[in-house]
Amino acid sequence: MKFSLIIFFYTILLSGCSFFANDEEDPVEPPAELIDIDQELDINRVWRTKIGSGSSRLRLGLSPSSDGDNVYAGSYDGSILAFDIREGRRVWSRNTDYSLSAGPAYLNNILAFGTSDGDLVLFDSDSGEELWKKNIGSEILASPVMQNNIIAVKTVDGRIRGYSSLDGRELWSIQQNIPALTIRGNTKPIISGTYIVAGFDNGRLGAYELLSGDTAWEVQVISPSGSTEIDRLVDMSAGLQIVSGFVFAAGYNGRAVAVDLQTGQLIWQQEVSSLTGLGVDFSSLYLTDEFSNIFALDRSSGAIIWQQNVFRLRDLTAPIPYLGNLVVGDLEGFIHWIDSRDGRVIARDRVANESIVSSPLVVGDRIIVQSEGGTLAAYSISSAN
C-alpha cells in the first residue's frame, strides 16, 4: 500500500496536477516547451553507448561513478560495465541476475551496488567479478558510500547500516521513524572525515560516527504540518553536500539549509523546496525545486541570487557545477548548460529519448550522463564563442 501511495503522489506531482482540483475541467499543466537558445558553448559529445535496458520510471538510484580513468555504470536488468573515460572504449562487462537499483559506489577497486530485492553486492572494479553479496531486507534506492573499509547503505525503511567491506559483517545500524506516506527515492548519505551525514523522510538531518554509528547530532529541519498526509510530507533526503565544514541540504515541503558539520547548529535557512538535490561551488548553492525552477543561493547567507523558471515541470535533475557553468538533465533526455552567474540557458544537447533522473557526474574535463533507459554519454566543452 505504501509503495502505491508513493508512486501515485509522485506521478501527480510530476504531471503538474493540483491537489485541490475539484472540477473535471481543471487543466493538467504540461511540462514547459523548450525555448530556442543561442548555443554559446561548443559542446562535444565525446562518446555515447548503451549499457542495458530501462527501468520504466522507477526513480532508481543508478548513477555512474569513476576512478578517474574508467567510468562504471549499471542498469536495472543487471548489466554492469566499465568504459575508458576518454574514448568510451569498453573495458569489461558483466551480466548479473540482480535487479540493480542503486550505485555503483567506487573505492579502492571495489564497486558497490544495491538492488530492488534488498541485496548489497560488491564487485571487483578491475574485472567485474562478484566479491560478496548480503541481503539486508529492504529495497535500496540510494547509492552505497564507502570509506576506511566501511560500506554504509541507506534503505527505504529508514535505516542506514554500516558493513565491513572485507566480509559483509554488519557493524552498526541507525533507525529513523518513517511516515506512512513518503516520496519514492533516496539521496545517498555523505561521508566527511569521521562522520556520515544523512537526511530522512521524517524531516530530520543527522551526523553519525562512521566507525560506530553513534549519533553526533540530529536536527529537525522540517516539521510536519497540515491536515492530510500529503500536506505533512517533509522528506529531507532530496540532496546533501558538505563543503568547508558545512552541510548543505534541501528537502521537500520545507527549505534549504546550511548546518555546521561539527555542532549541528543551523547557520541559515531559505524557503525553497526540492525533490532532486543540489550542487555547490566556491560561492553559491544551486538547487532545483519541485516544479523544476532553478535557484542560485548565496552559500554564506542563503539569500537568493537568481531564479530560472523556463524549465517548469520538466523534472530536472540537480544542477551540477561544471567548468564554471551548471548542467541539468530533464524528462525528455536533454541536458542543458546554465550560466552560473545569471541562470541563462547557454547550450543544449539530447542524450537519449528517455528521462535523465540521476545527476550528471563530473570527472576532470568530462561530464558523464546516464539516462533512465540505459544510455551513457560523455561530454566536454571545446571553447566558448
Buried (B, 14 or more C-beta within 10 A) or exposed (E): EEEEBBBEBBEBBBEBBEEEEEEEEEEEEEBBEBEEBEEBBEBBBBBBBBBBEBBEBBBBBBBBBBBEEBBBBBBBBBBBBBBBBBEBEEBBEBEBEBBBBBBBBBBEEBBBBBBBEBBBBBBBBBEBEBBBBBEBEBBBBBBBBBBEBBBBBBBBEBBBBBBEBEEBEEBBEBEBEBBEBBBBBBBBBBBBEBBBBBBBBBBBBBBBBBEEBEEBBBBEBBEBEEEEBBEBBBBBBBBBBBBEEBBBBBBBBBBBBBBBBEEBEEBBBBEBBBBBBBBBBEEBBBBBBBBBBBBBBBBEEBEEBBEBEBBBBBBBBBBBBBBEBBBBBBBBBBBBBBBBEEBBBBBBBEBBEBBBBBBBBBBEEBBBBBBBBBBBBBBBBEEEE
